[in-house]
């Protein structure tokens, strides 16, 4: 590689490289070191080496694996719901020519809204005294308003519905970009052959935007395992009744900054990284379906 020829390119890359080394690689190796130590951030002078003790504690920690299950439960609902909404919105906007920019802006508004503000609004709308549950009672869909925060199995589905509304706009834009890149001659040939709109979507459009679909699914899994703000706003660090809304990041934050066990928290963070890497790799293998690329 001719460094002198591309030195300007490397110069422009330096800010990102510096960010990567300082805020990603350095914390990673520091966490790796801390995972073998017993560290109390209030008494750092009492730090001692514990070997694999933190790893044994993390791997056998029921609450950690409970948090992984909670996120998995949440993501099944979130990915299914947001994917359907985003695909439907992208296909609809692709057909609209009049005021399409306005409709795209309106649908994208939840994404640029603060998570804190959006969660407060959603909490009011979906709460026991909110309009959503009042309407459901009027339609006899439920017998009485439900305090979903105190139920064992409702927190994660409700948060998944909120997340679907909040973030489907990002997926919609990605899918729109993929749909716009589809070769129009293929669609025109399908029209000549008399193919219906649904058949064109299922046989041409969706297969050709597979890279965008794989990207969206992968990002959803990674972001889901890092969920924090939505749960913290509603349940603090406890994760709801029976830890039904506990997430891995919330759990390791609790260990590190409430229990002051930074060594165990670092280990839990590395274990979470390993889980994310494993699930992402498996998902890419499954979704690629044996493709060469």
Backbone bond lengths (Angstrom), bond angles and torsions (degrees), N, CA, C in turn:
res aa  C-N    CA-C-N  psi(-1)  N-CA   C-N-CA  omega(-1)  CA-C   N-CA-C  phi
1 X - - - 1.477 - - 1.525 109.98 -
2 X 1.315 116.07 130.33 1.464 121.69 -178.10 1.531 108.86 -87.18
3 X 1.357 115.93 97.83 1.461 120.21 -177.16 1.527 111.42 -65.80
4 X 1.326 117.10 -39.20 1.464 120.18 -177.90 1.523 111.42 -62.49
5 X 1.312 116.09 -31.42 1.462 120.06 -178.13 1.517 111.94 -72.80
6 X 1.327 115.73 -33.90 1.470 119.61 -174.63 1.531 112.78 -111.83
7 X 1.329 117.87 21.96 1.461 119.94 -174.90 1.528 112.19 -63.12
8 X 1.334 117.53 -31.09 1.469 119.82 178.60 1.536 110.09 -65.93
9 X 1.323 116.14 -39.51 1.469 119.92 178.47 1.520 110.37 -62.69
10 X 1.333 116.75 -44.16 1.462 119.85 178.75 1.531 111.04 -65.43
11 X 1.308 116.82 -32.35 1.455 120.29 178.80 1.526 110.52 -63.67
12 X 1.331 116.76 -42.88 1.461 120.10 178.43 1.534 111.90 -70.85
13 X 1.321 116.32 -23.94 1.462 120.12 178.83 1.521 113.07 -80.94
14 X 1.328 117.52 -17.25 1.456 121.73 -173.83 1.528 114.37 -57.07
15 X 1.353 120.21 -42.05 1.472 118.40 178.63 1.526 112.56 -58.30
16 X 1.347 116.61 -42.56 1.458 118.80 179.82 1.521 111.10 -69.45
17 X 1.341 116.79 -39.44 1.463 120.13 178.77 1.527 110.41 -62.51
18 X 1.343 115.93 -42.42 1.466 120.04 178.24 1.531 110.50 -63.05
19 X 1.339 116.79 -42.65 1.467 120.57 177.78 1.524 110.51 -61.30
20 X 1.332 116.57 -43.96 1.465 121.21 -178.45 1.528 111.00 -62.50
21 X 1.331 116.52 -43.04 1.460 120.06 -177.55 1.524 112.23 -71.18
22 X 1.344 116.53 -41.70 1.466 120.69 -174.15 1.529 112.22 -79.15
23 X 1.330 117.15 -43.05 1.463 120.11 -172.10 1.534 113.79 -102.82
24 X 1.330 118.12 -3.98 1.466 120.05 178.56 1.528 112.17 -123.10
25 X 1.328 116.29 -58.82 1.458 118.78 -176.02 1.531 112.08 -70.20
26 X 1.336 117.55 -43.51 1.466 119.31 179.67 1.534 111.64 -62.06
27 X 1.356 119.75 -48.12 1.467 118.66 176.44 1.532 112.97 -60.82
28 X 1.337 116.27 -34.46 1.471 118.87 -179.93 1.530 110.46 -62.72
29 X 1.332 117.46 -50.02 1.464 119.84 -178.78 1.529 111.50 -69.78
30 X 1.337 117.35 -30.64 1.461 120.28 175.71 1.530 110.11 -66.83
31 X 1.335 116.62 -41.11 1.468 120.64 176.77 1.519 111.02 -64.64
32 X 1.328 115.90 -39.19 1.464 119.98 178.20 1.527 110.69 -61.68
33 X 1.320 116.47 -41.11 1.467 120.03 176.92 1.525 110.83 -66.30
34 X 1.338 116.72 -43.84 1.462 120.81 -178.08 1.525 112.54 -65.99
35 X 1.340 116.68 -25.09 1.465 119.30 -177.59 1.525 112.41 -66.65
36 X 1.318 117.49 -14.30 1.468 121.10 177.86 1.529 111.91 -104.35
37 X 1.339 115.64 9.46 1.460 120.28 -176.62 1.518 111.13 -123.34
38 X 1.324 115.92 151.88 1.471 122.03 171.16 1.518 106.71 -98.00
39 X 1.362 115.84 104.73 1.464 120.78 -173.30 1.524 110.05 -121.33
40 X 1.324 115.69 126.38 1.460 122.19 169.76 1.516 106.34 -110.44
41 X 1.349 116.09 116.38 1.466 118.75 -172.69 1.529 112.66 -65.16
42 X 1.343 117.16 -15.07 1.459 119.67 176.27 1.524 111.61 -85.45
43 X 1.339 115.86 -22.51 1.465 120.62 178.94 1.526 109.83 -132.80
44 X 1.332 117.39 66.06 1.470 120.01 -175.74 1.524 113.53 -63.37
45 X 1.333 116.26 -20.67 1.470 118.18 -179.23 1.525 112.29 -70.70
46 X 1.335 117.00 -16.56 1.464 120.92 179.81 1.529 112.43 -93.32
47 X 1.302 117.28 14.01 1.471 121.31 -179.53 1.525 110.01 -61.36
48 X 1.329 115.27 136.90 1.469 119.55 178.82 1.527 110.05 -142.15
49 X 1.313 114.97 155.16 1.461 121.92 -179.22 1.526 109.47 -80.08
50 X 1.354 115.80 130.33 1.470 120.17 -178.91 1.522 112.02 -122.17
51 X 1.325 117.23 6.25 1.458 119.79 178.14 1.518 112.51 64.18
52 X 1.320 115.98 -128.90 1.464 121.93 -177.93 1.528 112.20 -89.49
53 X 1.323 116.98 11.08 1.460 120.61 -177.19 1.518 113.65 -58.41
54 X 1.334 116.68 -44.78 1.461 120.42 179.30 1.524 111.63 -64.41
55 X 1.328 116.68 -36.73 1.464 120.06 -179.84 1.521 110.99 -67.94
56 X 1.316 117.04 -39.92 1.471 120.32 177.04 1.518 110.12 -63.53
57 X 1.336 115.77 -42.28 1.471 120.20 178.68 1.512 111.72 -62.65
58 X 1.342 116.54 -43.39 1.470 120.89 -177.89 1.526 111.29 -67.74
59 X 1.322 116.59 -44.35 1.465 120.21 -176.98 1.524 111.60 -67.34
60 X 1.332 117.44 -31.70 1.469 121.23 -179.17 1.524 112.96 -96.47
61 X 1.333 116.60 8.30 1.464 121.16 -178.46 1.534 110.15 -78.11
62 X 1.319 115.78 114.10 1.467 120.59 -178.69 1.524 111.51 -61.96
63 X 1.323 117.64 -40.48 1.461 121.00 -176.48 1.526 111.39 -65.50
64 X 1.329 117.37 -33.40 1.461 119.31 178.66 1.525 110.47 -64.50
65 X 1.322 116.60 -48.32 1.469 119.64 -178.80 1.524 111.22 -71.45
66 X 1.335 116.90 -28.62 1.469 120.01 172.66 1.521 109.79 -63.72
67 X 1.322 117.59 -41.03 1.470 121.17 178.66 1.529 111.13 -65.40
68 X 1.334 117.36 -36.85 1.466 121.12 176.74 1.527 109.59 -63.94
69 X 1.338 116.89 -43.12 1.468 120.44 177.55 1.522 111.02 -62.42
70 X 1.340 117.28 -41.84 1.467 120.78 179.56 1.527 111.23 -59.54
71 X 1.326 116.34 -44.47 1.466 120.37 179.95 1.524 110.37 -66.67
72 X 1.328 116.90 -40.04 1.465 120.75 178.55 1.530 110.05 -61.57
73 X 1.333 116.57 -43.46 1.461 122.82 177.30 1.526 110.29 -61.58
74 X 1.323 115.47 -44.56 1.465 121.14 179.23 1.529 111.54 -63.66
75 X 1.337 116.41 -43.17 1.457 120.03 -174.15 1.530 113.16 -72.00
76 X 1.325 117.51 -29.58 1.467 119.65 175.38 1.526 109.94 -58.30
77 X 1.332 115.51 -44.70 1.464 120.61 -179.79 1.525 110.58 -73.20
78 X 1.335 116.42 -46.39 1.461 120.74 -176.67 1.526 111.96 -62.47
79 X 1.336 116.77 -49.75 1.462 120.13 -176.95 1.524 110.76 -63.77
80 X 1.337 116.60 -43.14 1.465 119.66 -179.42 1.523 110.99 -63.40
81 X 1.327 116.44 -47.40 1.461 120.98 -175.60 1.528 111.62 -70.65
82 X 1.328 116.98 -49.51 1.466 119.96 -177.30 1.527 111.37 -67.04
83 X 1.337 116.95 -34.82 1.462 120.34 179.54 1.529 110.29 -63.93
84 X 1.322 116.50 -46.30 1.469 120.29 -179.60 1.530 110.47 -63.52
85 X 1.339 116.44 -45.17 1.469 120.09 -179.18 1.527 110.56 -63.98
86 X 1.349 116.90 -44.13 1.465 120.86 -177.36 1.527 111.42 -66.13
87 X 1.327 117.26 -43.43 1.468 120.60 178.79 1.528 110.24 -63.96
88 X 1.338 116.05 -45.49 1.467 119.86 -179.75 1.525 110.95 -61.63
89 X 1.344 116.80 -44.07 1.464 120.57 -179.96 1.528 110.91 -65.33
90 X 1.336 117.17 -40.70 1.464 120.19 -179.96 1.530 111.37 -65.05
91 X 1.332 116.52 -43.09 1.469 119.84 178.57 1.525 111.19 -64.84
92 X 1.343 116.09 -38.35 1.461 120.51 179.05 1.530 110.62 -66.30
93 X 1.325 116.68 -46.81 1.466 120.24 -178.85 1.522 111.73 -66.74
94 X 1.329 116.57 -29.27 1.463 119.72 178.12 1.526 111.68 -67.59
95 X 1.342 116.07 -25.66 1.465 120.33 -179.82 1.526 112.06 -88.24
96 X 1.344 115.88 -21.61 1.467 120.13 -176.58 1.522 110.25 -83.03
97 X 1.295 116.67 132.44 1.467 121.73 176.16 1.522 112.26 -112.36
98 X 1.324 116.81 -28.59 1.467 121.12 -178.59 1.523 110.08 -88.78
99 X 1.332 117.79 121.12 1.467 124.55 179.17 1.530 112.09 58.37
100 X 1.331 116.85 32.98 1.466 119.80 -178.64 1.533 111.53 -63.52
101 X 1.347 116.71 -37.07 1.457 120.25 178.47 1.518 112.32 -62.34
102 X 1.329 116.69 -38.38 1.461 120.84 179.14 1.522 110.88 -65.47
103 X 1.324 116.63 -44.93 1.462 120.39 -179.67 1.533 110.91 -64.23
104 X 1.317 117.20 -38.54 1.462 120.25 178.48 1.516 110.68 -64.35
105 X 1.327 116.04 -40.94 1.466 119.94 179.03 1.518 111.06 -63.69
106 X 1.328 117.35 -44.10 1.463 121.51 -179.24 1.526 110.74 -61.52
107 X 1.336 116.72 -44.52 1.460 120.51 -178.82 1.523 112.30 -70.06
108 X 1.327 116.65 -22.74 1.466 120.46 -178.13 1.526 112.53 -89.65
109 X 1.316 117.64 -10.49 1.473 121.29 -177.11 1.531 113.26 -55.02
110 X 1.361 120.48 -43.78 1.479 118.75 179.36 1.521 113.75 -55.88
111 X 1.329 117.83 -31.56 1.458 120.89 -177.64 1.529 111.07 -65.99
112 X 1.321 117.27 -41.31 1.466 121.01 -176.83 1.526 112.05 -85.76
113 X 1.328 117.10 -4.06 1.462 120.60 176.11 1.521 109.38 -78.65
114 X 1.317 117.15 138.46 1.460 121.66 178.65 1.526 110.78 -56.26
115 X 1.338 115.72 137.80 1.467 120.11 178.76 1.524 110.36 -59.05
116 X 1.327 116.59 -39.58 1.469 120.62 -179.18 1.522 110.94 -63.19
117 X 1.327 116.43 -48.16 1.465 120.27 179.70 1.521 110.63 -64.34
118 X 1.325 116.56 -44.93 1.467 120.24 -179.11 1.521 111.41 -62.35
119 X 1.341 117.48 -38.97 1.461 120.78 -179.83 1.525 111.38 -67.75
120 X 1.327 117.44 -38.31 1.469 120.77 177.18 1.527 110.30 -62.94
121 X 1.332 116.86 -44.51 1.459 120.74 179.06 1.525 110.80 -64.03
122 X 1.323 116.41 -45.71 1.461 120.78 -179.65 1.522 111.18 -64.03
123 X 1.330 116.78 -38.39 1.466 120.99 179.14 1.527 110.55 -61.80
124 X 1.333 116.46 -39.03 1.465 119.90 177.10 1.530 111.18 -67.99
125 X 1.331 116.52 -44.49 1.463 120.10 -177.00 1.526 112.36 -66.85
126 X 1.358 116.19 -38.45 1.464 120.19 -175.30 1.521 113.44 -96.65
127 X 1.327 117.83 -1.25 1.457 121.32 -179.24 1.515 112.79 -69.61
128 X 1.330 117.26 171.01 1.466 121.75 -178.32 1.529 113.80 -58.04
129 X 1.324 117.32 -29.67 1.466 120.86 179.66 1.520 112.28 -102.58
130 X 1.338 116.78 6.43 1.451 120.96 -177.07 1.516 113.27 -80.80
131 X 1.322 117.46 165.86 1.466 121.78 -176.74 1.527 114.08 -65.29
132 X 1.335 117.57 -30.53 1.468 119.69 -177.71 1.521 110.63 -64.88
133 X 1.325 117.03 -49.60 1.462 119.30 -178.74 1.528 111.50 -71.30
134 X 1.333 117.46 -33.19 1.468 119.63 176.13 1.529 110.55 -62.27
135 X 1.327 116.64 -41.27 1.458 120.36 178.04 1.528 110.91 -65.59
136 X 1.350 116.48 -40.17 1.464 120.35 179.33 1.523 111.57 -64.85
137 X 1.335 116.23 -34.84 1.472 119.91 175.98 1.525 110.49 -68.13
138 X 1.326 116.60 -42.70 1.459 120.69 179.05 1.523 111.97 -62.35
139 X 1.333 116.86 -33.11 1.462 121.28 179.88 1.526 112.24 -88.78
140 X 1.352 116.67 5.72 1.472 122.68 -179.95 1.523 112.80 61.44
141 X 1.337 116.71 27.03 1.456 119.68 175.66 1.524 110.92 -78.90
142 X 1.328 116.59 -29.72 1.465 122.54 172.45 1.524 108.03 -135.00
143 X 1.332 116.33 154.39 1.467 120.19 -177.41 1.523 112.61 -77.43
144 X 1.310 115.95 -36.36 1.462 121.05 -178.81 1.522 109.17 -153.31
145 X 1.339 117.80 159.56 1.468 120.28 178.85 1.527 111.55 -56.26
146 X 1.331 115.49 147.34 1.467 122.15 -175.94 1.525 109.72 -114.47
147 X 1.320 115.86 131.39 1.469 121.12 173.89 1.527 107.22 -86.66
148 X 1.338 115.06 84.49 1.458 120.17 -169.75 1.523 113.50 -63.44
149 X 1.320 117.76 -25.05 1.457 120.20 -179.59 1.528 112.63 -69.78
150 X 1.335 116.51 -19.30 1.458 120.26 -177.58 1.526 112.66 -104.69
151 X 1.322 116.20 4.35 1.462 120.42 177.05 1.528 109.34 -90.34
152 X 1.340 115.73 153.60 1.456 119.16 -176.94 1.520 112.66 -76.52
153 X 1.332 118.13 -36.10 1.459 121.12 -172.55 1.525 114.57 -110.69
154 X 1.323 118.45 0.50 1.460 120.51 -176.85 1.529 115.86 -91.89
155 X 1.338 119.92 -30.25 1.477 118.09 -175.54 1.517 114.95 -54.07
156 X 1.311 118.51 -48.24 1.462 119.97 -176.93 1.532 113.26 -68.05
157 X 1.345 120.35 -42.83 1.471 118.90 174.56 1.519 113.12 -60.95
158 X 1.330 118.48 -40.00 1.462 121.11 179.96 1.523 110.41 -66.13
159 X 1.326 117.35 -43.31 1.457 120.86 178.07 1.524 110.36 -65.51
160 X 1.342 117.22 -33.80 1.467 120.74 177.18 1.523 110.90 -64.37
161 X 1.327 117.07 -39.23 1.468 120.77 177.44 1.523 109.68 -64.89
162 X 1.337 116.46 -43.24 1.468 120.08 177.55 1.528 110.90 -61.23
163 X 1.331 117.02 -46.48 1.459 120.92 -178.93 1.523 111.71 -63.41
164 X 1.336 116.39 -34.98 1.466 120.22 178.61 1.522 110.60 -63.25
165 X 1.340 115.34 -44.27 1.468 119.41 178.15 1.522 110.86 -67.04
166 X 1.332 116.93 -37.55 1.469 121.15 -174.79 1.524 112.03 -71.68
167 X 1.345 117.70 -37.63 1.459 119.65 -168.03 1.519 115.49 -115.86
168 X 1.335 119.05 -0.33 1.451 118.12 -177.70 1.535 111.62 -63.77
169 X 1.339 117.39 -24.22 1.460 120.82 -179.10 1.520 113.18 -61.76
170 X 1.358 116.93 -35.58 1.470 119.98 178.28 1.523 109.96 -64.41
171 X 1.326 115.96 -45.96 1.466 119.96 178.71 1.528 110.84 -63.80
172 X 1.315 116.07 -38.27 1.461 120.71 179.76 1.527 111.34 -59.13
173 X 1.329 116.97 -44.95 1.466 121.07 -179.91 1.531 110.92 -64.60
174 X 1.327 116.30 -40.80 1.464 119.92 178.68 1.530 110.52 -63.69
175 X 1.330 116.64 -43.76 1.464 120.31 178.76 1.524 111.36 -66.17
176 X 1.332 116.67 -37.08 1.462 119.72 177.37 1.531 111.17 -61.11
177 X 1.321 115.46 -40.90 1.462 119.01 177.05 1.522 111.86 -63.12
178 X 1.340 115.70 -39.40 1.450 119.38 178.07 1.516 112.68 -66.91
179 X 1.330 116.12 -42.45 1.467 120.73 179.65 1.527 110.71 -64.13
180 X 1.335 116.02 -38.42 1.472 119.43 179.77 1.523 112.42 -65.80
181 X 1.334 116.71 -23.39 1.464 120.04 -178.92 1.528 113.32 -87.56
182 X 1.343 116.74 -5.19 1.465 120.07 179.18 1.531 109.62 -67.15
183 X 1.302 115.40 135.10 1.471 121.53 -179.51 1.532 110.10 -61.85
184 X 1.326 116.32 117.02 1.468 120.70 -176.29 1.530 112.07 -65.90
185 X 1.320 117.27 -26.01 1.471 119.33 -179.32 1.524 111.20 -65.02
186 X 1.331 116.98 -30.36 1.466 119.91 177.16 1.519 110.86 -66.15
187 X 1.332 115.94 -41.75 1.464 120.02 179.18 1.529 110.92 -68.38
188 X 1.316 116.17 -38.31 1.467 119.85 178.50 1.528 110.71 -65.46
189 X 1.329 116.59 -39.41 1.467 119.81 176.91 1.522 111.02 -64.28
190 X 1.331 115.86 -37.68 1.464 119.61 177.76 1.520 110.89 -66.41
191 X 1.334 117.32 -37.61 1.473 120.66 176.23 1.527 111.05 -62.25
192 X 1.314 116.58 -41.77 1.466 120.60 179.37 1.525 110.93 -63.13
193 X 1.351 115.61 -35.92 1.467 119.85 179.70 1.523 112.13 -79.50
194 X 1.340 116.81 -2.81 1.455 120.47 177.29 1.521 115.05 82.92
195 X 1.327 116.82 22.28 1.464 120.05 179.60 1.528 110.58 -70.26
196 X 1.304 116.40 141.47 1.461 121.31 178.13 1.524 110.26 -74.94
197 X 1.345 115.80 165.78 1.470 120.21 179.05 1.519 110.65 -59.89
198 X 1.315 117.75 -43.34 1.468 122.09 -178.13 1.532 110.92 -64.15
199 X 1.337 116.06 -39.61 1.464 119.44 -179.76 1.528 110.66 -67.99
200 X 1.322 117.68 -36.92 1.462 120.32 177.07 1.520 110.73 -64.76
201 X 1.333 115.60 -38.42 1.465 119.49 -179.96 1.527 110.96 -66.39
202 X 1.329 116.72 -48.20 1.468 120.73 -174.56 1.532 113.50 -76.82
203 X 1.322 117.15 -29.55 1.467 119.84 -175.22 1.529 114.12 -100.18
204 X 1.342 116.83 -19.85 1.470 119.16 -177.65 1.524 111.30 -119.97
205 X 1.335 116.54 -58.95 1.461 120.35 -171.74 1.530 112.50 -64.28
206 X 1.329 117.41 -55.30 1.464 119.91 -176.40 1.528 113.15 -62.63
207 X 1.337 120.14 -44.12 1.471 118.35 176.49 1.520 113.60 -61.23
208 X 1.331 117.70 -34.18 1.461 120.72 -177.29 1.528 113.42 -79.32
209 X 1.324 117.75 -16.71 1.473 119.59 176.41 1.534 109.99 -103.56
210 X 1.316 116.60 23.94 1.468 120.56 178.49 1.526 112.75 -57.34
211 X 1.347 120.82 -41.15 1.471 119.24 177.48 1.525 113.14 -57.43
212 X 1.338 117.03 -39.97 1.464 120.60 178.08 1.534 110.75 -67.51
213 X 1.320 116.57 -38.55 1.468 120.43 179.47 1.526 110.58 -64.50
214 X 1.339 116.41 -44.80 1.465 120.64 179.03 1.524 110.59 -62.78
215 X 1.325 117.09 -42.11 1.467 121.23 179.01 1.524 110.89 -60.88
216 X 1.333 116.76 -46.75 1.465 121.11 -178.77 1.529 110.97 -62.87
217 X 1.316 117.36 -44.81 1.463 120.53 179.76 1.523 111.22 -62.80
218 X 1.314 116.98 -40.16 1.462 120.70 -179.91 1.521 111.32 -65.88
219 X 1.325 116.85 -46.15 1.461 120.82 179.35 1.529 110.91 -63.41
220 X 1.333 117.45 -37.38 1.461 120.54 179.22 1.520 111.75 -62.48
221 X 1.320 117.06 -41.91 1.465 120.67 179.43 1.528 110.39 -64.35
222 X 1.335 116.42 -45.45 1.465 119.98 -178.83 1.526 111.06 -63.77
223 X 1.340 117.05 -47.07 1.472 120.84 -179.44 1.522 111.17 -66.68
224 X 1.334 117.03 -35.60 1.461 120.11 179.73 1.516 112.23 -63.20
225 X 1.322 116.71 -42.04 1.459 120.59 179.37 1.525 112.10 -69.72
226 X 1.339 117.40 -16.40 1.459 121.51 178.32 1.528 112.44 -102.06
227 X 1.307 117.76 13.52 1.470 121.40 -177.53 1.532 111.36 -60.89
228 X 1.336 115.65 134.77 1.464 119.46 -179.24 1.531 112.75 -144.10
229 X 1.328 116.82 -57.92 1.465 121.38 -169.72 1.522 112.68 -58.52
230 X 1.343 117.52 -46.78 1.464 121.20 -175.64 1.527 111.56 -59.50
231 X 1.334 116.13 -40.89 1.466 120.12 -178.77 1.524 110.86 -77.26
232 X 1.334 117.43 -41.26 1.460 121.19 -178.14 1.525 111.60 -61.35
233 X 1.333 117.13 -36.80 1.456 120.58 -179.12 1.523 112.27 -65.64
234 X 1.330 116.71 -29.91 1.460 120.49 -175.67 1.525 114.15 -99.33
235 X 1.343 116.66 -28.00 1.463 118.78 -172.14 1.519 113.48 -130.84
236 X 1.322 118.82 10.72 1.461 122.04 -175.91 1.527 109.43 54.46
237 X 1.332 116.96 -136.54 1.467 119.82 -177.59 1.519 113.01 -96.20
238 X 1.329 117.55 -2.09 1.459 119.71 -173.75 1.520 113.18 -84.58
239 X 1.314 117.20 -22.84 1.454 119.24 177.79 1.505 114.92 76.82
240 X 1.311 117.99 25.38 1.456 120.43 174.66 1.516 113.51 79.74
241 X 1.345 117.32 179.61 1.469 121.44 179.91 1.525 110.71 -64.55
242 X 1.332 115.20 134.62 1.475 121.32 -179.65 1.533 111.78 58.18
243 X 1.343 116.48 26.81 1.478 121.33 -178.54 1.519 111.88 55.20
244 X 1.329 116.88 33.31 1.463 121.35 -174.47 1.522 113.17 -71.60
245 X 1.333 118.01 -16.69 1.461 120.98 178.86 1.526 111.63 -120.40
246 X 1.320 116.62 14.72 1.461 120.37 -179.42 1.521 109.92 -70.32
247 X 1.327 116.83 133.56 1.461 122.21 177.24 1.533 109.30 -114.41
248 X 1.342 118.10 159.83 1.469 119.60 -179.16 1.526 114.01 -57.35
249 X 1.334 117.48 -42.48 1.467 119.99 -178.92 1.523 110.20 -67.17
250 X 1.326 116.94 -39.32 1.463 120.86 177.30 1.528 110.11 -62.76
251 X 1.314 115.97 -39.25 1.470 121.05 -178.76 1.524 111.15 -67.49
252 X 1.328 117.62 -46.46 1.465 118.76 -178.80 1.532 111.34 -70.76
253 X 1.339 117.12 -29.41 1.466 120.21 173.57 1.527 109.89 -64.86
254 X 1.325 115.60 -40.20 1.466 121.03 178.27 1.523 110.68 -63.03
255 X 1.326 116.95 -43.14 1.457 120.38 -179.86 1.532 110.78 -65.95
256 X 1.333 115.87 -44.58 1.455 119.52 -173.63 1.514 115.14 -75.54
257 X 1.353 117.26 -41.27 1.459 119.70 -171.05 1.523 114.52 -111.30
258 X 1.328 117.56 -11.33 1.461 119.78 173.76 1.526 110.59 -102.02
259 X 1.333 115.74 -44.43 1.462 119.95 178.26 1.528 112.52 -90.70
260 X 1.334 116.53 -8.61 1.461 123.09 177.90 1.532 113.14 60.25
261 X 1.327 116.97 33.02 1.467 121.63 178.03 1.527 108.21 -106.87
262 X 1.316 115.96 81.87 1.460 119.95 -172.78 1.523 111.98 -70.01
263 X 1.316 117.57 -29.96 1.452 120.12 177.53 1.522 111.79 -65.24
264 X 1.329 116.84 -46.01 1.464 120.91 178.28 1.527 111.07 -66.92
265 X 1.325 116.92 -37.12 1.468 120.34 178.23 1.524 111.12 -64.93
266 X 1.334 116.80 -41.33 1.463 120.19 177.80 1.524 110.44 -62.78
267 X 1.319 116.20 -39.78 1.463 120.33 178.83 1.522 110.81 -65.37
268 X 1.333 117.07 -43.06 1.468 120.74 178.27 1.525 110.60 -62.24
269 X 1.338 116.83 -37.84 1.464 120.17 177.90 1.521 112.03 -65.10
270 X 1.336 116.57 -41.42 1.467 119.93 177.98 1.523 111.21 -67.91
271 X 1.328 116.55 -36.98 1.460 119.97 177.23 1.523 110.49 -65.38
272 X 1.324 116.65 -38.64 1.465 120.88 175.70 1.530 110.38 -63.15
273 X 1.329 116.91 -40.98 1.469 120.72 176.91 1.522 110.70 -59.77
274 X 1.322 116.45 -41.47 1.462 120.94 179.08 1.525 110.92 -65.23
275 X 1.333 116.73 -40.14 1.469 120.91 177.96 1.529 110.10 -64.05
276 X 1.344 117.42 -45.12 1.462 121.52 179.19 1.525 110.69 -60.66
277 X 1.325 116.65 -44.96 1.467 120.88 -179.97 1.527 110.90 -62.47
278 X 1.332 116.95 -43.01 1.466 120.80 -179.17 1.517 111.21 -65.14
279 X 1.339 116.91 -48.56 1.464 120.30 -178.96 1.522 111.73 -64.88
280 X 1.328 116.66 -39.05 1.464 120.15 179.20 1.522 110.85 -64.71
281 X 1.331 116.78 -43.33 1.462 120.73 178.90 1.519 111.30 -62.41
282 X 1.345 116.40 -45.18 1.466 120.20 178.87 1.524 111.02 -62.66
283 X 1.327 116.30 -41.70 1.463 119.65 -178.90 1.520 111.39 -65.04
284 X 1.329 116.55 -41.49 1.459 119.64 178.94 1.525 111.57 -63.87
285 X 1.329 117.10 -38.84 1.463 120.61 178.18 1.523 111.01 -65.97
286 X 1.341 115.88 -40.31 1.472 119.79 -178.17 1.514 110.72 -71.16
287 X 1.336 117.03 -47.61 1.458 120.61 -175.64 1.534 112.26 -71.10
288 X 1.350 116.79 -29.86 1.458 118.84 177.44 1.525 111.54 -74.46
289 X 1.319 116.25 -21.61 1.453 120.71 173.12 1.503 114.69 57.32
290 X 1.352 116.08 37.54 1.450 119.47 177.47 1.518 114.45 83.48
291 X 1.336 118.02 8.89 1.469 119.64 177.04 1.513 110.41 -63.61
292 X 1.312 115.74 153.40 1.460 119.91 179.90 1.515 111.60 -70.68
293 X 1.353 116.03 -29.67 1.459 120.29 -178.29 1.499 108.70 -117.70
